């Protein structure tokens, strides 16, 4: 299809649209990465009963620890999402 010649104002608007979409994409990726890293950090620091390898809990009070961890996750997710 043949596109009609674009005016300067149309070109400026196209550039603005492209910049806005690229900026939004970058912000979305940064936010997702940030949430992932924060959740990992919370998981391994706020849940001392768990280990990275997924082996047996270190402490005997595992149920209490996992419940507290779940509460922290819910609180954090409510803030960020």
N, CA, C and O atoms as a CHARMM CRD file, in Angstrom:
* protein
*
  324
    1    1 UNK  N      0.84700  -1.19100   0.00000 PROA 1      0.00000
    2    1 UNK  CA     0.00000   0.00000   0.00000 PROA 1      0.00000
    3    1 UNK  C      0.88400   1.24300   0.00000 PROA 1      0.00000
    4    1 UNK  O      1.97200   1.25600   0.57500 PROA 1      0.00000
    5    2 UNK  N      0.39600   2.26100  -0.64600 PROA 2      0.00000
    6    2 UNK  CA     1.11300   3.52300  -0.70200 PROA 2      0.00000
    7    2 UNK  C      0.72500   4.38900   0.48400 PROA 2      0.00000
    8    2 UNK  O     -0.45300   4.67500   0.69800 PROA 2      0.00000
    9    3 UNK  N      1.74800   4.81500   1.27300 PROA 3      0.00000
   10    3 UNK  CA     1.47900   5.69800   2.40100 PROA 3      0.00000
   11    3 UNK  C      1.58600   7.14700   1.96100 PROA 3      0.00000
   12    3 UNK  O      2.52100   7.51300   1.24800 PROA 3      0.00000
   13    4 UNK  N      0.63800   7.97500   2.37800 PROA 4      0.00000
   14    4 UNK  CA     0.73400   9.39000   2.01200 PROA 4      0.00000
   15    4 UNK  C      1.94000  10.03200   2.68000 PROA 4      0.00000
   16    4 UNK  O      2.36500   9.58000   3.74300 PROA 4      0.00000
   17    5 UNK  N      2.48800  11.05700   2.09000 PROA 5      0.00000
   18    5 UNK  CA     3.64700  11.71400   2.69200 PROA 5      0.00000
   19    5 UNK  C      3.28000  12.24100   4.08000 PROA 5      0.00000
   20    5 UNK  O      2.19200  12.77800   4.28500 PROA 5      0.00000
   21    6 UNK  N      4.19400  12.08200   5.01600 PROA 6      0.00000
   22    6 UNK  CA     3.90500  12.50400   6.38100 PROA 6      0.00000
   23    6 UNK  C      4.42400  13.90800   6.62100 PROA 6      0.00000
   24    6 UNK  O      5.47100  14.30500   6.10900 PROA 6      0.00000
   25    7 UNK  N      3.68000  14.63300   7.39700 PROA 7      0.00000
   26    7 UNK  CA     4.11400  15.98800   7.74700 PROA 7      0.00000
   27    7 UNK  C      5.09700  15.91300   8.91000 PROA 7      0.00000
   28    7 UNK  O      5.30300  14.85900   9.51100 PROA 7      0.00000
   29    8 UNK  N      5.69300  17.05700   9.20600 PROA 8      0.00000
   30    8 UNK  CA     6.65100  17.09500  10.32100 PROA 8      0.00000
   31    8 UNK  C      5.95900  16.72900  11.63500 PROA 8      0.00000
   32    8 UNK  O      6.53400  16.02200  12.46300 PROA 8      0.00000
   33    9 UNK  N      4.73200  17.20500  11.82700 PROA 9      0.00000
   34    9 UNK  CA     4.00800  16.93800  13.07300 PROA 9      0.00000
   35    9 UNK  C      3.71000  15.45200  13.21100 PROA 9      0.00000
   36    9 UNK  O      3.79500  14.90100  14.30900 PROA 9      0.00000
   37   10 UNK  N      3.35900  14.79600  12.10200 PROA 10     0.00000
   38   10 UNK  CA     3.10700  13.35500  12.15100 PROA 10     0.00000
   39   10 UNK  C      4.37700  12.58900  12.51400 PROA 10     0.00000
   40   10 UNK  O      4.33000  11.64000  13.29700 PROA 10     0.00000
   41   11 UNK  N      5.50000  12.99600  11.95200 PROA 11     0.00000
   42   11 UNK  CA     6.76600  12.33400  12.25400 PROA 11     0.00000
   43   11 UNK  C      7.12000  12.50500  13.72900 PROA 11     0.00000
   44   11 UNK  O      7.55600  11.55900  14.38500 PROA 11     0.00000
   45   12 UNK  N      6.92900  13.72000  14.24400 PROA 12     0.00000
   46   12 UNK  CA     7.21200  13.96300  15.65900 PROA 12     0.00000
   47   12 UNK  C      6.33300  13.07500  16.53700 PROA 12     0.00000
   48   12 UNK  O      6.80000  12.51700  17.52900 PROA 12     0.00000
   49   13 UNK  N      5.06200  12.94800  16.16800 PROA 13     0.00000
   50   13 UNK  CA     4.15000  12.12400  16.96000 PROA 13     0.00000
   51   13 UNK  C      4.56900  10.65400  16.90300 PROA 13     0.00000
   52   13 UNK  O      4.50600   9.95600  17.91400 PROA 13     0.00000
   53   14 UNK  N      4.99400  10.18200  15.73900 PROA 14     0.00000
   54   14 UNK  CA     5.46800   8.79200  15.61500 PROA 14     0.00000
   55   14 UNK  C      6.67300   8.54200  16.49900 PROA 14     0.00000
   56   14 UNK  O      6.75700   7.52100  17.18200 PROA 14     0.00000
   57   15 UNK  N      7.60800   9.48300  16.47900 PROA 15     0.00000
   58   15 UNK  CA     8.81700   9.34900  17.30500 PROA 15     0.00000
   59   15 UNK  C      8.43600   9.30900  18.78100 PROA 15     0.00000
   60   15 UNK  O      8.97000   8.50500  19.54500 PROA 15     0.00000
   61   16 UNK  N      7.50000  10.19000  19.18300 PROA 16     0.00000
   62   16 UNK  CA     7.04700  10.19300  20.58000 PROA 16     0.00000
   63   16 UNK  C      6.43100   8.85700  20.94700 PROA 16     0.00000
   64   16 UNK  O      6.70300   8.32200  22.02200 PROA 16     0.00000
   65   17 UNK  N      5.60100   8.31000  20.06200 PROA 17     0.00000
   66   17 UNK  CA     4.94600   7.02400  20.33900 PROA 17     0.00000
   67   17 UNK  C      5.96800   5.90900  20.51200 PROA 17     0.00000
   68   17 UNK  O      5.87000   5.10500  21.43900 PROA 17     0.00000
   69   18 UNK  N      6.95800   5.86400  19.60700 PROA 18     0.00000
   70   18 UNK  CA     7.98000   4.82500  19.68000 PROA 18     0.00000
   71   18 UNK  C      8.78300   4.96300  20.97300 PROA 18     0.00000
   72   18 UNK  O      9.04800   3.96800  21.64800 PROA 18     0.00000
   73   19 UNK  N      9.17100   6.18700  21.31700 PROA 19     0.00000
   74   19 UNK  CA     9.94400   6.41500  22.54100 PROA 19     0.00000
   75   19 UNK  C      9.13600   6.00700  23.76100 PROA 19     0.00000
   76   19 UNK  O      9.67100   5.40200  24.69000 PROA 19     0.00000
   77   20 UNK  N      7.85000   6.33600  23.76400 PROA 20     0.00000
   78   20 UNK  CA     7.00200   5.99500  24.90500 PROA 20     0.00000
   79   20 UNK  C      6.87900   4.47900  25.06200 PROA 20     0.00000
   80   20 UNK  O      6.94300   3.95800  26.17500 PROA 20     0.00000
   81   21 UNK  N      6.70300   3.77400  23.94100 PROA 21     0.00000
   82   21 UNK  CA     6.54100   2.32300  24.04200 PROA 21     0.00000
   83   21 UNK  C      7.84600   1.65300  24.47700 PROA 21     0.00000
   84   21 UNK  O      7.82400   0.69700  25.25300 PROA 21     0.00000
   85   22 UNK  N      8.98400   2.15200  23.97800 PROA 22     0.00000
   86   22 UNK  CA    10.27700   1.58700  24.37800 PROA 22     0.00000
   87   22 UNK  C     10.52300   1.84800  25.86200 PROA 22     0.00000
   88   22 UNK  O     10.99000   0.96400  26.58000 PROA 22     0.00000
   89   23 UNK  N     10.20900   3.06300  26.32300 PROA 23     0.00000
   90   23 UNK  CA    10.39100   3.40500  27.73500 PROA 23     0.00000
   91   23 UNK  C      9.51400   2.52100  28.61100 PROA 23     0.00000
   92   23 UNK  O      9.96600   2.01400  29.63700 PROA 23     0.00000
   93   24 UNK  N      8.26400   2.33700  28.20900 PROA 24     0.00000
   94   24 UNK  CA     7.35000   1.50300  28.98100 PROA 24     0.00000
   95   24 UNK  C      7.86100   0.07100  29.04700 PROA 24     0.00000
   96   24 UNK  O      7.79900  -0.56100  30.10200 PROA 24     0.00000
   97   25 UNK  N      8.36100  -0.44300  27.93900 PROA 25     0.00000
   98   25 UNK  CA     8.90100  -1.80700  27.90600 PROA 25     0.00000
   99   25 UNK  C     10.08300  -1.93700  28.86500 PROA 25     0.00000
  100   25 UNK  O     10.18500  -2.92000  29.59800 PROA 25     0.00000
  101   26 UNK  N     10.97400  -0.94700  28.86000 PROA 26     0.00000
  102   26 UNK  CA    12.13800  -0.98400  29.75000 PROA 26     0.00000
  103   26 UNK  C     11.70200  -0.94200  31.20300 PROA 26     0.00000
  104   26 UNK  O     12.22900  -1.68800  32.02900 PROA 26     0.00000
  105   27 UNK  N     10.74100  -0.07700  31.52900 PROA 27     0.00000
  106   27 UNK  CA    10.27200   0.03100  32.90300 PROA 27     0.00000
  107   27 UNK  C      9.62600  -1.26900  33.35600 PROA 27     0.00000
  108   27 UNK  O      9.82100  -1.70000  34.49200 PROA 27     0.00000
  109   28 UNK  N      8.86000  -1.89300  32.47400 PROA 28     0.00000
  110   28 UNK  CA     8.20500  -3.15400  32.81000 PROA 28     0.00000
  111   28 UNK  C      9.24300  -4.22600  33.10300 PROA 28     0.00000
  112   28 UNK  O      9.11300  -4.96600  34.07800 PROA 28     0.00000
  113   29 UNK  N     10.27500  -4.31600  32.26600 PROA 29     0.00000
  114   29 UNK  CA    11.32200  -5.31700  32.48100 PROA 29     0.00000
  115   29 UNK  C     12.08300  -5.05900  33.77400 PROA 29     0.00000
  116   29 UNK  O     12.39200  -5.99400  34.51200 PROA 29     0.00000
  117   30 UNK  N     12.38700  -3.78800  34.05000 PROA 30     0.00000
  118   30 UNK  CA    13.11000  -3.44200  35.26900 PROA 30     0.00000
  119   30 UNK  C     12.26000  -3.80600  36.48500 PROA 30     0.00000
  120   30 UNK  O     12.77100  -4.34700  37.46600 PROA 30     0.00000
  121   31 UNK  N     10.96300  -3.50600  36.41800 PROA 31     0.00000
  122   31 UNK  CA    10.08100  -3.79800  37.55200 PROA 31     0.00000
  123   31 UNK  C      9.98000  -5.30100  37.78600 PROA 31     0.00000
  124   31 UNK  O     10.04400  -5.76000  38.92600 PROA 31     0.00000
  125   32 UNK  N      9.82300  -6.06300  36.71300 PROA 32     0.00000
  126   32 UNK  CA     9.72900  -7.51800  36.84900 PROA 32     0.00000
  127   32 UNK  C     11.01300  -8.09000  37.44600 PROA 32     0.00000
  128   32 UNK  O     10.96600  -8.93700  38.33800 PROA 32     0.00000
  129   33 UNK  N     12.15700  -7.62500  36.95100 PROA 33     0.00000
  130   33 UNK  CA    13.44500  -8.09700  37.46200 PROA 33     0.00000
  131   33 UNK  C     13.59800  -7.74000  38.93400 PROA 33     0.00000
  132   33 UNK  O     14.05700  -8.55200  39.73600 PROA 33     0.00000
  133   34 UNK  N     13.20900  -6.51800  39.27800 PROA 34     0.00000
  134   34 UNK  CA    13.30800  -6.06800  40.66600 PROA 34     0.00000
  135   34 UNK  C     12.44400  -6.94700  41.57200 PROA 34     0.00000
  136   34 UNK  O     12.89700  -7.38500  42.63000 PROA 34     0.00000
  137   35 UNK  N     11.20600  -7.20200  41.15700 PROA 35     0.00000
  138   35 UNK  CA    10.30500  -8.03300  41.96200 PROA 35     0.00000
  139   35 UNK  C     10.89100  -9.42800  42.13700 PROA 35     0.00000
  140   35 UNK  O     10.85900  -9.98300  43.23500 PROA 35     0.00000
  141   36 UNK  N     11.42600  -9.99500  41.06100 PROA 36     0.00000
  142   36 UNK  CA    12.01400 -11.33700  41.13700 PROA 36     0.00000
  143   36 UNK  C     13.16000 -11.38100  42.14500 PROA 36     0.00000
  144   36 UNK  O     13.23300 -12.28800  42.97400 PROA 36     0.00000
  145   37 UNK  N     14.06500 -10.38200  42.06400 PROA 37     0.00000
  146   37 UNK  CA    15.21800 -10.37600  42.96800 PROA 37     0.00000
  147   37 UNK  C     14.78800 -10.13100  44.41500 PROA 37     0.00000
  148   37 UNK  O     15.33500 -10.73900  45.33500 PROA 37     0.00000
  149   38 UNK  N     13.82200  -9.25500  44.61800 PROA 38     0.00000
  150   38 UNK  CA    13.36300  -8.98700  45.97500 PROA 38     0.00000
  151   38 UNK  C     12.69400 -10.22000  46.57300 PROA 38     0.00000
  152   38 UNK  O     12.89300 -10.53000  47.74700 PROA 38     0.00000
  153   39 UNK  N     11.90000 -10.92300  45.76600 PROA 39     0.00000
  154   39 UNK  CA    11.25300 -12.14300  46.26700 PROA 39     0.00000
  155   39 UNK  C     12.29600 -13.20300  46.61100 PROA 39     0.00000
  156   39 UNK  O     12.16500 -13.89500  47.62100 PROA 39     0.00000
  157   40 UNK  N     13.32300 -13.33600  45.78500 PROA 40     0.00000
  158   40 UNK  CA    14.39200 -14.28700  46.07800 PROA 40     0.00000
  159   40 UNK  C     15.08800 -13.91000  47.37700 PROA 40     0.00000
  160   40 UNK  O     15.36000 -14.76000  48.22500 PROA 40     0.00000
  161   41 UNK  N     15.37100 -12.62200  47.51500 PROA 41     0.00000
  162   41 UNK  CA    16.03900 -12.14400  48.72700 PROA 41     0.00000
  163   41 UNK  C     15.17800 -12.43700  49.95800 PROA 41     0.00000
  164   41 UNK  O     15.67300 -12.95700  50.95800 PROA 41     0.00000
  165   42 UNK  N     13.89500 -12.10200  49.87900 PROA 42     0.00000
  166   42 UNK  CA    13.00400 -12.34900  51.01400 PROA 42     0.00000
  167   42 UNK  C     12.90800 -13.83400  51.31700 PROA 42     0.00000
  168   42 UNK  O     12.89700 -14.24600  52.47600 PROA 42     0.00000
  169   43 UNK  N     12.84000 -14.62400  50.26600 PROA 43     0.00000
  170   43 UNK  CA    12.68000 -16.06500  50.44500 PROA 43     0.00000
  171   43 UNK  C     13.84400 -16.66100  51.21600 PROA 43     0.00000
  172   43 UNK  O     13.64400 -17.48600  52.10800 PROA 43     0.00000
  173   44 UNK  N     15.06100 -16.24800  50.87800 PROA 44     0.00000
  174   44 UNK  CA    16.23900 -16.86100  51.49200 PROA 44     0.00000
  175   44 UNK  C     16.67000 -16.18500  52.78400 PROA 44     0.00000
  176   44 UNK  O     17.45300 -16.75500  53.54400 PROA 44     0.00000
  177   45 UNK  N     16.16300 -14.95700  53.05300 PROA 45     0.00000
  178   45 UNK  CA    16.54800 -14.30100  54.30300 PROA 45     0.00000
  179   45 UNK  C     15.45000 -14.39200  55.35300 PROA 45     0.00000
  180   45 UNK  O     15.74100 -14.52800  56.54100 PROA 45     0.00000
  181   46 UNK  N     14.19400 -14.32000  54.92900 PROA 46     0.00000
  182   46 UNK  CA    13.08800 -14.32200  55.89200 PROA 46     0.00000
  183   46 UNK  C     12.61900 -15.73400  56.21500 PROA 46     0.00000
  184   46 UNK  O     11.79100 -15.91200  57.10700 PROA 46     0.00000
  185   47 UNK  N     13.11800 -16.72100  55.52500 PROA 47     0.00000
  186   47 UNK  CA    12.70500 -18.09900  55.77100 PROA 47     0.00000
  187   47 UNK  C     13.92900 -18.91100  56.16200 PROA 47     0.00000
  188   47 UNK  O     14.43600 -19.67900  55.34400 PROA 47     0.00000
  189   48 UNK  N     14.41600 -18.76600  57.38000 PROA 48     0.00000
  190   48 UNK  CA    15.63900 -19.47300  57.77000 PROA 48     0.00000
  191   48 UNK  C     15.46000 -20.98100  57.80000 PROA 48     0.00000
  192   48 UNK  O     16.44400 -21.72000  57.80700 PROA 48     0.00000
  193   49 UNK  N     14.21300 -21.44900  57.81800 PROA 49     0.00000
  194   49 UNK  CA    13.98300 -22.89000  57.85400 PROA 49     0.00000
  195   49 UNK  C     14.19700 -23.54700  56.50900 PROA 49     0.00000
  196   49 UNK  O     14.19800 -24.77400  56.41600 PROA 49     0.00000
  197   50 UNK  N     14.37700 -22.75900  55.46700 PROA 50     0.00000
  198   50 UNK  CA    14.52100 -23.32100  54.12600 PROA 50     0.00000
  199   50 UNK  C     15.94300 -23.11500  53.63400 PROA 50     0.00000
  200   50 UNK  O     16.61900 -22.16700  54.03600 PROA 50     0.00000
  201   51 UNK  N     16.39100 -24.00500  52.76500 PROA 51     0.00000
  202   51 UNK  CA    17.71500 -23.83800  52.17700 PROA 51     0.00000
  203   51 UNK  C     17.56500 -23.74600  50.66700 PROA 51     0.00000
  204   51 UNK  O     16.54000 -24.14900  50.11600 PROA 51     0.00000
  205   52 UNK  N     18.56300 -23.22800  50.00900 PROA 52     0.00000
  206   52 UNK  CA    18.50700 -23.05200  48.55900 PROA 52     0.00000
  207   52 UNK  C     18.38500 -24.38400  47.82300 PROA 52     0.00000
  208   52 UNK  O     17.75600 -24.46100  46.76800 PROA 52     0.00000
  209   53 UNK  N     18.98300 -25.42000  48.37600 PROA 53     0.00000
  210   53 UNK  CA    18.97100 -26.71300  47.68700 PROA 53     0.00000
  211   53 UNK  C     17.64200 -27.43700  47.86100 PROA 53     0.00000
  212   53 UNK  O     17.40400 -28.46800  47.23200 PROA 53     0.00000
  213   54 UNK  N     16.77300 -26.89200  48.72000 PROA 54     0.00000
  214   54 UNK  CA    15.48900 -27.53400  48.94200 PROA 54     0.00000
  215   54 UNK  C     15.59900 -28.75100  49.83200 PROA 54     0.00000
  216   54 UNK  O     14.74000 -29.63200  49.78400 PROA 54     0.00000
  217   55 UNK  N     16.64900 -28.81800  50.65200 PROA 55     0.00000
  218   55 UNK  CA    16.81800 -29.96800  51.54300 PROA 55     0.00000
  219   55 UNK  C     15.92800 -29.78900  52.77300 PROA 55     0.00000
  220   55 UNK  O     15.08000 -28.89700  52.81900 PROA 55     0.00000
  221   56 UNK  N     16.13000 -30.63200  53.74200 PROA 56     0.00000
  222   56 UNK  CA    15.28900 -30.60400  54.94600 PROA 56     0.00000
  223   56 UNK  C     15.43500 -29.27600  55.68500 PROA 56     0.00000
  224   56 UNK  O     16.49400 -28.65200  55.63600 PROA 56     0.00000
  225   57 UNK  N     14.37800 -28.84300  56.36800 PROA 57     0.00000
  226   57 UNK  CA    14.45500 -27.59900  57.13400 PROA 57     0.00000
  227   57 UNK  C     15.52600 -27.67900  58.22100 PROA 57     0.00000
  228   57 UNK  O     15.73600 -28.73100  58.82400 PROA 57     0.00000
  229   58 UNK  N     16.19500 -26.55700  58.46000 PROA 58     0.00000
  230   58 UNK  CA    17.26600 -26.53700  59.45700 PROA 58     0.00000
  231   58 UNK  C     16.70500 -26.54600  60.87900 PROA 58     0.00000
  232   58 UNK  O     17.29200 -27.14200  61.78200 PROA 58     0.00000
  233   59 UNK  N     15.54900 -25.87100  61.07100 PROA 59     0.00000
  234   59 UNK  CA    15.01900 -25.78800  62.42700 PROA 59     0.00000
  235   59 UNK  C     13.78300 -26.67300  62.57700 PROA 59     0.00000
  236   59 UNK  O     13.18000 -27.09500  61.59000 PROA 59     0.00000
  237   60 UNK  N     13.42100 -26.94600  63.82700 PROA 60     0.00000
  238   60 UNK  CA    12.27200 -27.82000  64.07300 PROA 60     0.00000
  239   60 UNK  C     10.96900 -27.04000  64.00300 PROA 60     0.00000
  240   60 UNK  O      9.89500 -27.63500  63.92200 PROA 60     0.00000
  241   61 UNK  N     11.05300 -25.71300  64.03400 PROA 61     0.00000
  242   61 UNK  CA     9.85500 -24.87300  64.04500 PROA 61     0.00000
  243   61 UNK  C      9.47400 -24.48400  62.61300 PROA 61     0.00000
  244   61 UNK  O      9.19300 -23.32000  62.32900 PROA 61     0.00000
  245   62 UNK  N      9.47100 -25.45800  61.73400 PROA 62     0.00000
  246   62 UNK  CA     9.33400 -25.18400  60.30000 PROA 62     0.00000
  247   62 UNK  C      7.96800 -24.60900  59.93400 PROA 62     0.00000
  248   62 UNK  O      7.88900 -23.69600  59.11200 PROA 62     0.00000
  249   63 UNK  N      6.89700 -25.12300  60.52500 PROA 63     0.00000
  250   63 UNK  CA     5.55100 -24.66000  60.16400 PROA 63     0.00000
  251   63 UNK  C      5.36700 -23.18200  60.47500 PROA 63     0.00000
  252   63 UNK  O      4.80200 -22.43400  59.67700 PROA 63     0.00000
  253   64 UNK  N      5.84500 -22.77200  61.63000 PROA 64     0.00000
  254   64 UNK  CA     5.73700 -21.36200  62.00800 PROA 64     0.00000
  255   64 UNK  C      6.53700 -20.49000  61.04800 PROA 64     0.00000
  256   64 UNK  O      6.06800 -19.43900  60.61200 PROA 64     0.00000
  257   65 UNK  N      7.73700 -20.93000  60.72700 PROA 65     0.00000
  258   65 UNK  CA     8.60600 -20.16100  59.83100 PROA 65     0.00000
  259   65 UNK  C      7.98200 -20.01600  58.45400 PROA 65     0.00000
  260   65 UNK  O      7.97900 -18.92100  57.89100 PROA 65     0.00000
  261   66 UNK  N      7.45300 -21.09900  57.90300 PROA 66     0.00000
  262   66 UNK  CA     6.87900 -21.02600  56.56300 PROA 66     0.00000
  263   66 UNK  C      5.63500 -20.15000  56.55900 PROA 66     0.00000
  264   66 UNK  O      5.36100 -19.47100  55.57000 PROA 66     0.00000
  265   67 UNK  N      4.87500 -20.15500  57.66000 PROA 67     0.00000
  266   67 UNK  CA     3.69500 -19.30000  57.73500 PROA 67     0.00000
  267   67 UNK  C      4.09100 -17.83100  57.75200 PROA 67     0.00000
  268   67 UNK  O      3.48100 -17.01100  57.06500 PROA 67     0.00000
  269   68 UNK  N      5.12200 -17.49400  58.54300 PROA 68     0.00000
  270   68 UNK  CA     5.60700 -16.11300  58.58500 PROA 68     0.00000
  271   68 UNK  C      6.11800 -15.68300  57.20900 PROA 68     0.00000
  272   68 UNK  O      5.88900 -14.55600  56.76900 PROA 68     0.00000
  273   69 UNK  N      6.80900 -16.59700  56.54800 PROA 69     0.00000
  274   69 UNK  CA     7.34400 -16.31600  55.22400 PROA 69     0.00000
  275   69 UNK  C      6.19900 -16.02400  54.25100 PROA 69     0.00000
  276   69 UNK  O      6.27600 -15.08600  53.45800 PROA 69     0.00000
  277   70 UNK  N      5.15000 -16.82300  54.31500 PROA 70     0.00000
  278   70 UNK  CA     3.99900 -16.63100  53.43700 PROA 70     0.00000
  279   70 UNK  C      3.38300 -15.25400  53.67700 PROA 70     0.00000
  280   70 UNK  O      2.99500 -14.57100  52.72900 PROA 70     0.00000
  281   71 UNK  N      3.29300 -14.84800  54.94900 PROA 71     0.00000
  282   71 UNK  CA     2.73500 -13.52900  55.26500 PROA 71     0.00000
  283   71 UNK  C      3.59300 -12.41300  54.68400 PROA 71     0.00000
  284   71 UNK  O      3.07500 -11.42200  54.17000 PROA 71     0.00000
  285   72 UNK  N      4.91300 -12.58500  54.77100 PROA 72     0.00000
  286   72 UNK  CA     5.82000 -11.57200  54.21300 PROA 72     0.00000
  287   72 UNK  C      5.64200 -11.49500  52.70000 PROA 72     0.00000
  288   72 UNK  O      5.60200 -10.40000  52.13900 PROA 72     0.00000
  289   73 UNK  N      5.53600 -12.65300  52.03100 PROA 73     0.00000
  290   73 UNK  CA     5.33200 -12.66900  50.57800 PROA 73     0.00000
  291   73 UNK  C      4.04400 -11.96200  50.19300 PROA 73     0.00000
  292   73 UNK  O      4.02500 -11.15100  49.26800 PROA 73     0.00000
  293   74 UNK  N      2.97100 -12.27300  50.90400 PROA 74     0.00000
  294   74 UNK  CA     1.68500 -11.64800  50.57700 PROA 74     0.00000
  295   74 UNK  C      1.75900 -10.14700  50.74200 PROA 74     0.00000
  296   74 UNK  O      1.26400  -9.40000  49.89700 PROA 74     0.00000
  297   75 UNK  N      2.36900  -9.70200  51.81700 PROA 75     0.00000
  298   75 UNK  CA     2.50300  -8.27500  52.07600 PROA 75     0.00000
  299   75 UNK  C      3.30900  -7.60000  50.96800 PROA 75     0.00000
  300   75 UNK  O      2.92100  -6.55000  50.45500 PROA 75     0.00000
  301   76 UNK  N      4.43100  -8.21400  50.60800 PROA 76     0.00000
  302   76 UNK  CA     5.29400  -7.63300  49.57800 PROA 76     0.00000
  303   76 UNK  C      4.58500  -7.59400  48.22200 PROA 76     0.00000
  304   76 UNK  O      4.66500  -6.59400  47.51000 PROA 76     0.00000
  305   77 UNK  N      3.89400  -8.67700  47.86500 PROA 77     0.00000
  306   77 UNK  CA     3.20100  -8.72000  46.58200 PROA 77     0.00000
  307   77 UNK  C      2.07600  -7.70300  46.52800 PROA 77     0.00000
  308   77 UNK  O      1.83500  -7.10700  45.47900 PROA 77     0.00000
  309   78 UNK  N      1.38500  -7.49300  47.63900 PROA 78     0.00000
  310   78 UNK  CA     0.32200  -6.48200  47.66400 PROA 78     0.00000
  311   78 UNK  C      0.89000  -5.09700  47.42400 PROA 78     0.00000
  312   78 UNK  O      0.23900  -4.25900  46.80000 PROA 78     0.00000
  313   79 UNK  N      2.10500  -4.84600  47.91500 PROA 79     0.00000
  314   79 UNK  CA     2.72600  -3.53000  47.71600 PROA 79     0.00000
  315   79 UNK  C      3.14300  -3.35600  46.25600 PROA 79     0.00000
  316   79 UNK  O      2.88700  -2.31100  45.65900 PROA 79     0.00000
  317   80 UNK  N      3.78200  -4.37100  45.68300 PROA 80     0.00000
  318   80 UNK  CA     4.41200  -4.18600  44.37000 PROA 80     0.00000
  319   80 UNK  C      3.46900  -4.39500  43.20300 PROA 80     0.00000
  320   80 UNK  O      3.65900  -3.78300  42.15200 PROA 80     0.00000
  321   81 UNK  N      2.45900  -5.23900  43.35200 PROA 81     0.00000
  322   81 UNK  CA     1.60400  -5.54100  42.19200 PROA 81     0.00000
  323   81 UNK  C      0.31600  -4.75000  42.18000 PROA 81     0.00000
  324   81 UNK  O     -0.49400  -4.90300  41.26600 PROA 81     0.00000
